[in-house]
Amino acid sequence: MTPDPTQAAQARVPLRVLLVEDSALLVQRISELVNALPYVSLQGNVNSEAAALERLEAGDIDAVILDLQLHTGSGFGVLKGIRKRLARPRVIVFTNFAIAAYRDSALALGAAHFLDKSRDYDQLPSVLQELSETAH
């Protein structure tokens, strides 16, 4: 008997995700997408570097969907702050500024993935699934 992948996804502990995004429209779209995934639990969203780092203090986040351009501060500041922590969530940089220099910097600072919002939006569920399979 072949296992049902939906049941397997429901049986495992959901990936706890924090969304760091300052566009209200994108927060809504990404939240809807993430909330439809059975293997992910959206733990909230913040729109600034300081709020992201403060929220990560609790140590209960497995993954971060991170924009580089924030209301205040930047995604690079969040990545630098995460590097200083013992509990480091996996980071998916999700940006409109998908230039090579930003990608190289983000990956050097520890980002697990670097996605272009306009080109790679449809890849976000599979990246989250991959992270959920390796998080616990």
Disulfide bonds with the S-S distance in Angstrom:
none
